[in-house]
Amino acid sequence: MALVETIFYKSSEFVIDKLLGWGYNKIIENKSDKYTQELYEIITKATTKYEKQYPIQETDRIPFYQSQTLLGIFLEFRFTKKLDFEKVKKEIEADSRIIPPSKTELTLFFNFFDDEVALSSNIKALNISDNFKEEIFNISEELGSLKNLIFDKVDELKASITSKNISSELKTEWNHQLDEILDNLKKFKAYTALERLETLEKRINESDIKDNKLFARLYSLKSDCVMQIGDNTKYDLWQLLINIYKLEPTNQHYKSNAALAYVFLSEQDKAEKLSNELIETDEFSIVGWAVRCYLTKSDFREVLGQVPVSVRTKIFFKAQVSRWLISAHLITNPIEIKELGLELNIDFNAKLELSHQNIHFQQLIAGVLLAIFFGEYSSVSAELDYVKASQNKSFLHALRILRESNNCLKGTEVEDNYLDYKFNLHCCEYIVSKRHSEIAEMELAYQKMTTKDFEVVLRMF
């Protein structure tokens, strides 16, 4: 083993700190901005806390949390660019000199890092001042993207459970249950997943575990179940999202969900407060600006004009605000969406894949596309003219989404909770195909609906 590596492991903490500092200086050579310096201090604190609680036995290899590889990747952190967990793991594993961490160990380190970021009073302001130009081209689309948010929650929950002072048998059992709950959600077995989560919550409470972060992630998984079920009122989704935020108020994802929940509950002052906080932390917060639009008491066009261009171009912002304008009757015809610069720019040739992670967002896009289409071609009906529909790329893309949505949900526990989408699917199928069997399917879906919107049905014809 090289002399430097031997010193790195066998020397005192003083020498280790010096060597880490040397690695840090090599990485940030020609980049000594205050943001990077503050970020380095945060990484160092996270490393120290992790090493104190979960020390790795000395060997002839480097613990992952002391490696220059990890340091270099974490120095890339930005508020609008989450660190890629898999990238970190892959790069560490590629260096044979480093002791590779398990998924749980790396998740725990990520949690320590997140905690230190939340505690820093300078990092947020420095992020804006030092990284402004970079951030313009790097805006987070977390809520509308296909990121593995549910997988992250399960991994973080496992890490929290592993860190508790309970028997190894119980840790193994609970982690196994979380794997099965995740599998339930993948298969749209939301009722089963919710029941199992409630049982797991009871077991954790019986073990007298007090950990707000753990319960925030547990309840966040419950909210995913409720959203998949689609009955927000019965399960009090909005209050659940608010409670999750209160358990971990520094988590920006939870804060975003709470802001939206307050909008739906007509708690305008509370929604506005969280919206302002989101924008103060990240001036390109998509949810922050969307909520500000929802709450406008003046001309919404004036508020839209204040939204940063880089936010207005994001498809999640466009889709959410477009749906709001249509449902709130703030525009007389959905075609005005294009005039407002909110038209959805979609790659119609891209491969379309729906799953438990993105189905609601894709259904939202389909709804907006169809609303704009029927607003533009108001003469189109199932009986009069289907040529325009069969040649319109937006209409056909919406139809693709509805087909994929129906395929995902067919035969699942929650299939009958999405009958409105099934009705719209068969209506659109009839418009382009003229198959009379589609009318029978429409009638079947309509008869099974618990809430029937006659206005929507009439507009389709």
Secondary structure, 3 states (H helix, E strand, C coil): CCHHHHHHHHCCHHHHHHHHHHHHHHHCCCCCCHHHHHHHHHHHHHHHHHHHHCCCCCCCCEEHHHCHHHHHHHCCCECCECCCHHHHHHHHHCCCCEECCCHHHHHHHHHHHHHHHHHCCCHHHHHHHHHHHHHHCCCCCHHHCCCCHHHHHHHHHHHHHHCCCCCHHHHHHHHHHHHHHHHHHHCCCHHHHHHHHHHHHHHHHHCCCCCHHHHHHHHHHHHHHHHHHCCCCCCCHHHHHHHHHHHCCCCHHHHHHHHHHHHHCCCHHHHHHHHHHHHHHCCCCHHHHHHHHHCCCCCHHHHHHHCCHHHHCCHHHHHHHHHHHHHCCCCCCCCHHHHCCCCCCCCCCCCCCCCCCCHHHHHHHHHHHHHHHHHHCCCCECCCECHHHHHCHHHHHHHHHHHHHHHHHCCCCCHHHHHHHHHHHHHHHHHHHCCHHHHHHHHHHHHHCCCCCHHHHHHHC
